[in-house]
Each structure stands twice: as structure tokens, then as C-alpha cells.
Amino acid sequence: MPYVADLHTHSRFAGACSPQLTIPNLAKWAQYKGIDLLGTGDCLYPEWLEEMKKLLQPLPSGFYRAASSSAYQHDGVKFVVSTEVACVYTENGKGRKIHILLYLPSINSAERLANEMKKMGLNIAYEGRPIIKLSVKQLCKMVFEIEPKAIIIPAHIWTPWYGMYGSKSGYDFFGECFGEYSDRIYAVETGLSSEPSMNWRIPELDKKTIVSFSDLHSLPRLGREVTLFDGEFSYDGLVDALRNEKIIGTIEFFPEEGKYHYSGHRNCNVVYDEKQSVELGMICPVCKKELTEGVVPRIEELATRTEEDLKLKKENGIIKSETFPNRPGYRKLVQLEEIIAESLGKDVKTKAVQEKYEQMVTAIDSELKILTKTPIDLISMVAGERIAQGVKKVRDGDIHIEPGYDNTYGKVTIWEDENEKDQIPLL
């Protein structure tokens, strides 16, 4: 049974996260987006764990649903117990900061893990995403001893500061990070600044399932990346899907829009693509300090395959590899709110954009369906021709992006030619 999952989420207790991130709101927005399964996020944080116990009802599948006492009842949206953990430690003479995603089959498992961490003196109440002084290997040992059915996935693996392969604090090889637990790690998360094909260039990832999730910090960012799973809709089915790459594909951010795609210094207004990083070096010409190396040049350092080796092809919006035809494909999208905002000439956070968004996802279909399947004529009837044409341009990949760098998101422009946009009426 195919289902759409976003399994990298947070609560309002995590750093830099919206106070609107509650279980009822997450369930409501998951329906807007067209998501069937959500990670709870932050399951070790004491206050959020208590809310989970009150507001989530267990199901025989090992998933949970929002309790009927919640502000919203969304039977179609299920939750899996999850958290992100930041492992901060020194190994082989280098400081490491590696973010790890954990999934557990029950709230009881989360309580047992939380209690064990407290006994060890780890401060899990600092914030929703706990920072713990354990190596990744030590974390794996603890988690698998407490819950053998746990799922462990390295998060946004190319992020310079917090990814497994990150240029600032990561590793050059998978086994360096996970050691004896490498075979029990079935999947890796791409992160917003990379897409699956960039990861296919790394041979040691050939036997790992490539997944993508949103890492949301606010409700509208939910579902900006998702994975379409196949198989049984249960916790055991999720484990099986990750172990055996039973996924249909992923929906991706355009990686250029990610915050670490290229190298640079945002304070110095310096940005280098992969060729400039090699030709000009990694010292900032303005402040003379080392640039923050982006995902693209880092992949160039570690990859032993070229993009040409993959023989990428695009059919009906889906990108696949002729060299690795059995690897699930992916589609790149821009979020609906961004399309609406540019179409209306408004900021994405304005009331006009929010009202138009809610009108569309309630009157037409979920956001993912609107972006991928809904007939353009139907979108035009409800939302106006300009928004409909914006959706079409994104489907066609007919957009312009100024790549992100050094913790700065890239900027998407759907209409480079303002005259073209002006020729299309608002309604």
C-alpha cells in the first residue's frame, strides 16, 4: 500500500521552531499537504513526550493517531514516534557534530530511552533536539540495546556542520561514522541541499535507501520533501521498506534552494560554485578566513562517479538513472505557497497568500496533488490563470534559482521575465 511520509519533523520545543507546532496542527497541515505518515519529532523531550501520551492513541500497526479529544480529528494521518539527536564529540582528533534521526515502535520505547539517557547524565531537557555527548557508535549501541526494533538514519548527510559527510565535522566514509553498526543503518536522508542522484555518485551508498524529509521548523514547511513508501502501512512495514528499498520515490526541494548548496560567506557576500571552489580556493577574498564549503564541492571531493556516469533521464517530471534503473526516481518541486506568493506579487507570509493557499487545498486537493497531478485548467478555475501557469512552470522545471550558501536559502524565481507574468491576469 503506497503512502506519503514526512519523518523529519519537530515540535515547538526545538530550537528556532514555531510555537504553532502542536500535534493537532501537525495533523491538520499533513492533510493540507497530502501526507499519510508523520514523525512526532522530539520524542525524548519531557514536555512533548507527555503531550504525545495525552494526544496520541496507539494503533495495532505500531503507529499512532491524534486522539479524539484533540482540537482536530484526522483519522487519515498517522504518527510514528521519532526524534532528532545531535551527537557532539571528538573522534580521531577531530570535533564531530552529527545529527541522527531515531524512530521507535512505541511511546514506551521512547520513555525507556529517555530514562536511560537521564541516568547517564545526558541533558535531554535542554531542548526538543537534544545535544548529547556520545559518539554515533555509542548512541547506536544504547538505542539498539534498549529497543532492537529501532530505526537509525543519519540526517541531512551533506550539511557542512551537522551531516555525516559534512565538510566541517563529518566523515569521509560511512563506516568511519557507524563502525560495527553500519549494516544496521538502512537509509540516509538527502537534506535540502542535495538530491538522490548526487548521492548515487557515492558507491558505498548503493545499498542504502535514499530518503528525503522536510526538517520542518514551521507548519508551512511540512512536506517540502517527502518519501513515497511501498509495502505494509505499519512500523514493521516501515522497517522492511527501508531495509529493502521499497520506496516509489521522493519529492525534492530544488537542491539549489538549500542553505548549503554552494560554498561561501554570507557576511562577505561571497559565493563560489564547484569550479570556483577549486580554481579560487576556499579562503574568502574579503575576510581571509576559510569559506563554508557547500554540498556540491563536498560531493565532488568524495564521489567516484560523475553525473555523466549515471545517465540521468527525465520522463513525466520523474528523474531516474539509466545506469541504476532499479533505484527509485524523484521529482523536484517548489512549494505551493511560494508559487502563490510570486504569482500575486506578495510576501509568502502575508494573509493574502495564506488565504489563497487554504482555499486551494480545501477546494481542489492536497498540495502534493495540486503540484503534480491536478489538471492546470482546474487550478485556473479555482485560483486564477497566473497561479495555474506558475504551477505548470514548476512542473516543467522552467524556473530560475540563485543557489543558497553558508546558511542562506537559495532564491526561486518562476518568472524571470516580468513582462511574461504581467501578460497573465491575476484572476
C-alpha positions in Angstrom: 0.0 0.0 0.0 1.8 3.2 -1.1 1.8 6.1 1.4 3.5 9.5 1.7 5.7 10.1 4.7 7.5 13.1 6.2 9.6 11.7 9.0 11.8 14.6 10.0 9.7 17.0 12.0 10.0 19.0 15.2 7.8 20.3 18.0 7.6 23.8 19.3 10.2 22.8 21.9 13.0 22.5 19.4 15.3 25.4 18.7 14.2 28.0 16.2 10.8 26.3 15.8 7.3 27.8 15.6 5.0 27.8 18.7 2.3 26.5 16.3 4.0 23.1 16.1 1.4 21.1 18.1 0.1 17.6 17.4 -3.4 18.9 16.3 -1.8 21.4 14.0 0.7 18.9 12.5 -2.2 16.6 11.8 -4.2 19.4 10.2 -1.4 20.5 7.9 -0.5 17.0 7.0 -3.9 16.7 5.4 -3.4 20.0 3.6 -0.1 18.7 2.2 -1.3 15.1 1.4 0.9 13.3 3.9 -0.2 10.0 5.4 2.6 9.4 8.0 4.4 12.0 10.2 7.2 11.7 12.6 6.3 13.0 16.0 9.7 14.7 16.4 11.3 15.4 19.7 10.0 12.3 21.5 12.7 12.4 24.2 11.8 16.0 25.4 9.8 15.6 28.7 7.0 18.1 28.0 6.5 16.9 24.4 6.6 13.3 25.5 3.8 14.0 28.0 1.7 15.7 25.2 2.3 12.7 23.0 0.9 10.4 25.7 -2.2 12.5 26.1 -2.9 13.4 22.5 -1.9 10.2 20.5 -3.7 6.9 20.5 -1.8 3.7 19.7 -2.8 1.6 16.8 -2.1 -2.1 16.2 0.2 -1.1 13.3 2.7 0.4 15.7 1.7 3.9 14.5 -0.4 6.5 16.4 -3.3 8.8 15.5 -4.4 12.1 17.0 -6.8 11.4 19.9 -10.5 12.3 19.6 -10.0 14.9 22.4 -7.7 16.9 20.2 -8.9 20.1 18.5 -8.9 18.2 15.2 -9.7 14.6 14.4 -7.7 13.4 11.4 -8.1 9.6 11.1 -6.2 9.6 7.9 -3.0 11.0 9.3 -0.8 8.7 11.4 2.3 9.3 13.5 5.5 7.3 14.2 7.5 8.0 17.3 10.7 9.9 16.4 13.3 12.4 17.3 16.5 14.0 16.0 19.6 13.8 18.2 22.8 15.9 17.9 25.8 13.9 18.8 28.7 16.2 19.8 32.1 14.6 20.5 35.7 14.2 19.4 36.9 11.2 17.4 40.3 10.7 15.8 41.4 14.1 16.8 38.5 16.0 15.1 35.4 17.6 16.6 32.2 15.9 15.4 28.7 17.2 15.3 26.4 14.6 13.7 22.6 14.8 13.6 20.8 11.4 13.8 17.2 10.5 13.2 15.7 7.9 15.6 12.4 6.0 15.1 10.9 3.8 17.8 7.9 1.4 17.8 6.2 2.9 20.8 6.0 5.7 23.2 7.0 3.2 25.9 10.3 2.7 24.0 10.8 6.5 24.0 10.3 6.6 27.7 12.8 3.9 28.3 15.4 5.5 26.1 14.8 8.9 27.8 15.2 7.4 31.3 18.5 5.7 30.3 19.8 8.9 28.9 18.9 10.7 32.1 20.7 8.1 34.2 23.8 8.7 32.1 23.6 12.4 32.9 22.6 13.4 29.4 20.6 16.7 29.3 17.6 15.7 27.2 15.5 18.6 28.6 17.7 21.2 27.1 15.6 21.5 24.0 13.5 19.3 21.7 16.5 18.2 19.7 18.8 17.0 22.5 22.6 17.6 22.2 24.3 14.6 23.7 28.0 13.9 24.4 28.0 10.5 22.8 29.6 9.3 19.6 27.3 8.0 16.9 28.6 4.5 17.7 27.8 4.9 21.4 24.3 6.2 20.5 23.7 3.2 18.3 24.8 0.8 21.0 22.5 2.3 23.6 19.5 2.6 21.3 19.7 -0.9 19.9 20.2 -2.4 23.3 17.1 -0.7 24.7 15.0 -1.2 21.5 16.2 -3.7 18.9 13.5 -2.6 16.5 14.6 1.0 16.5 15.4 2.7 13.1 18.5 4.9 12.9 19.1 7.2 9.9 21.8 9.9 9.6 20.1 13.2 9.0 20.8 15.7 6.1 24.1 13.8 5.5 25.9 16.6 3.5 25.2 19.6 5.7 28.7 21.1 6.4 28.3 21.5 10.2 25.9 18.6 11.2 25.9 16.0 8.4 27.6 12.6 8.4 29.6 13.6 5.3 29.7 17.3 6.3 32.9 19.2 5.4 33.2 20.8 8.9 32.6 17.9 11.3 31.7 14.8 9.3 33.5 11.8 7.9 34.8 10.7 4.5 33.4 7.2 4.8 30.1 5.7 6.1 31.9 3.0 8.2 34.1 5.6 9.9 30.9 7.1 11.4 28.9 3.9 12.2 31.5 1.2 12.6 30.1 -2.2 13.5 26.6 -0.8 13.2 26.9 0.2 9.6 24.9 -2.8 8.3 22.0 -1.9 10.7 21.7 1.6 9.2 19.4 1.0 6.2 18.9 4.5 4.9 20.3 8.1 4.7 18.5 11.4 4.4 19.5 13.6 1.5 18.9 17.0 3.2 17.6 20.1 1.3 20.8 20.9 -0.4 21.2 17.5 -2.2 19.0 15.3 -4.3 19.2 11.5 -4.8 21.3 11.5 -7.9 24.0 13.4 -6.1 24.1 10.6 -3.6 24.1 7.9 -6.3 27.6 9.1 -7.1 28.9 7.6 -3.8 29.3 3.8 -4.3 29.2 3.0 -0.5 25.6 4.3 -0.5 24.5 1.8 -3.2 22.9 -0.5 -0.6 21.3 2.3 1.4 17.8 3.6 0.8 17.8 7.3 -0.1 15.0 9.2 1.7 14.0 12.8 1.9 12.0 14.6 4.6 11.2 18.3 5.4 13.1 19.0 8.6 10.3 21.4 9.3 10.6 24.3 11.8 7.2 25.8 10.9 3.9 24.4 9.7 4.1 25.6 6.1 7.4 23.9 5.6 5.8 20.5 6.3 6.2 18.2 3.2 8.7 20.3 1.3 10.4 17.0 0.9 8.7 13.6 1.4 9.2 10.0 0.6 6.6 7.7 -1.1 6.9 4.3 0.6 5.5 1.0 -0.7 4.5 -2.0 1.4 2.6 -2.6 4.6 1.5 0.6 6.4 2.9 -0.3 9.8 6.0 0.1 11.8 7.3 -3.3 10.8 6.4 -2.4 7.2 8.4 0.8 7.5 11.5 -1.1 8.7 11.1 -3.5 5.8 10.7 -0.7 3.3 13.9 1.0 4.5 15.9 -2.3 4.7 14.9 -3.4 1.2 14.5 0.0 -0.6 10.7 -0.5 -1.0 10.0 3.1 -1.9 8.4 4.5 -5.0 10.4 7.7 -5.0 10.9 11.1 -3.3 9.7 14.6 -3.7 12.6 17.0 -3.5 13.4 20.7 -2.9 15.4 22.0 -5.8 18.8 21.5 -4.1 20.0 24.8 -5.3 17.4 26.3 -3.0 19.0 24.7 0.0 21.1 26.7 2.5 24.4 25.0 1.8 24.4 24.2 -1.9 27.4 26.3 -2.8 30.4 27.5 -0.8 30.7 31.0 0.5 30.5 33.6 3.3 27.1 35.3 3.6 28.5 38.2 5.7 31.1 38.9 3.0 28.6 38.3 0.1 31.0 35.7 -1.4 29.6 32.6 -3.1 31.5 30.0 -5.2 30.2 27.2 -7.3 32.1 23.9 -7.5 34.5 25.1 -10.2 35.3 28.4 -8.5 35.9 26.5 -5.2 38.7 24.6 -7.0 40.1 27.4 -9.1 39.9 30.2 -6.4 40.4 28.1 -3.3 38.5 28.1 -0.1 39.9 31.2 1.5 37.4 34.2 1.5 38.9 37.1 -0.6 37.2 39.6 1.8 37.9 38.4 5.3 40.7 36.0 4.5 39.0 33.2 6.6 38.0 29.8 5.4 34.7 29.7 3.4 31.9 27.4 4.5 32.2 24.5 2.0 29.0 23.7 0.3 27.4 20.4 -0.5 28.2 20.4 -4.2 32.0 20.8 -3.8 32.0 18.3 -0.9 30.3 15.7 -3.2 32.9 16.4 -5.8 35.6 15.6 -3.2 34.1 12.2 -2.2 32.4 11.0 -5.4 34.0 8.3 -7.5 31.2 8.6 -10.2 30.4 11.5 -12.3 26.9 12.7 -13.1 27.5 11.6 -16.7 28.1 8.1 -15.4 24.6 8.0 -14.0 22.9 8.7 -17.4 20.1 10.6 -15.9 16.8 10.9 -17.8 13.6 12.8 -17.0 10.1 11.4 -18.0 6.8 13.0 -16.9 8.7 15.0 -14.4 10.4 12.0 -12.8 14.2 11.8 -12.8 15.9 8.3 -12.9 19.2 6.8 -13.8 19.7 4.5 -16.8 22.8 3.2 -15.1 20.9 2.2 -12.0 17.4 1.7 -13.3 16.2 -0.1 -10.1 16.9 2.9 -7.9 13.7 4.9 -7.1 13.3 8.1 -9.0 12.5 11.6 -7.8 10.6 14.8 -8.7 11.7 18.3 -7.8 9.1 20.9 -6.8 8.6 24.4 -5.4 6.2 24.7 -2.5 2.7 25.9 -3.4 2.8 28.9 -1.1 6.0 30.2 -2.9 4.2 29.8 -6.3 1.2 31.7 -5.0 3.3 34.5 -3.4 5.3 35.2 -6.6 2.1 35.0 -8.7 0.4 37.5 -6.5 3.5 39.7 -6.0 3.2 39.2 -2.2 5.4 38.0 0.6 4.9 34.4 1.3 3.8 35.1 4.9 1.1 37.6 4.0 -2.6 37.0 4.8 -3.5 37.1 1.1 -1.1 34.2 0.3 -2.3 32.2 3.3 -5.9 32.6 2.4 -5.3 31.6 -1.2 -3.4 28.6 -0.1 -6.1 27.3 2.2 -8.7 27.9 -0.4 -6.8 25.8 -2.9 -6.0 22.8 -0.6 -9.6 22.7 0.7 -11.4 23.3 -2.6 -9.2 21.4 -5.1 -7.0 18.8 -3.4 -3.9 18.3 -1.2 -0.8 20.4 -2.0 1.2 17.5 -3.4 -1.7 16.5 -5.7 -2.0 20.1 -6.9 1.7 20.4 -7.7 1.9 17.0 -9.5 -1.5 15.8 -10.8 -4.3 18.3 -10.8 -5.3 19.5 -14.3 -4.0 23.0 -14.9 -7.4 24.1 -16.1 -9.0 23.1 -12.8 -6.3 25.1 -10.9 -7.0 28.1 -13.1 -10.8 27.9 -12.4 -10.3 28.0 -8.7 -7.1 30.0 -8.2 -6.7 32.0 -11.3 -4.7 31.7 -14.5 -1.5 33.2 -13.2 -1.2 30.7 -10.3 -2.1 27.9 -12.6 0.7 28.9 -15.0 3.1 29.1 -12.1 2.3 25.5 -11.2 2.9 24.5 -14.8 6.2 26.2 -15.0 7.4 24.4 -11.8 6.2 21.1 -13.2 8.2 21.8 -16.4 11.3 22.9 -14.4 11.0 26.3 -16.1 12.3 28.4 -13.2 15.4 30.3 -12.1 17.3 29.7 -8.8 20.0 31.7 -7.2 21.8 28.9 -5.2 21.9 29.0 -1.5 25.2 29.1 0.5 26.5 29.5 4.1 23.2 29.1 5.9 21.3 31.2 3.3 18.4 29.7 1.3 18.5 30.0 -2.5 16.0 32.2 -4.2 13.5 30.8 -6.6 12.1 32.9 -9.4 9.3 31.5 -11.5 9.1 34.4 -13.9 12.4 35.9 -14.9 10.6 38.0 -17.5 8.2 40.3 -15.6 6.5 41.1 -18.9 5.5 37.5 -19.3 3.9 37.5 -15.8 2.1 40.7 -16.4 0.5 39.3 -19.6 -1.3 36.7 -17.4 -4.2 38.1 -15.5 -4.4 37.6 -11.7 -7.9 36.0 -11.9 
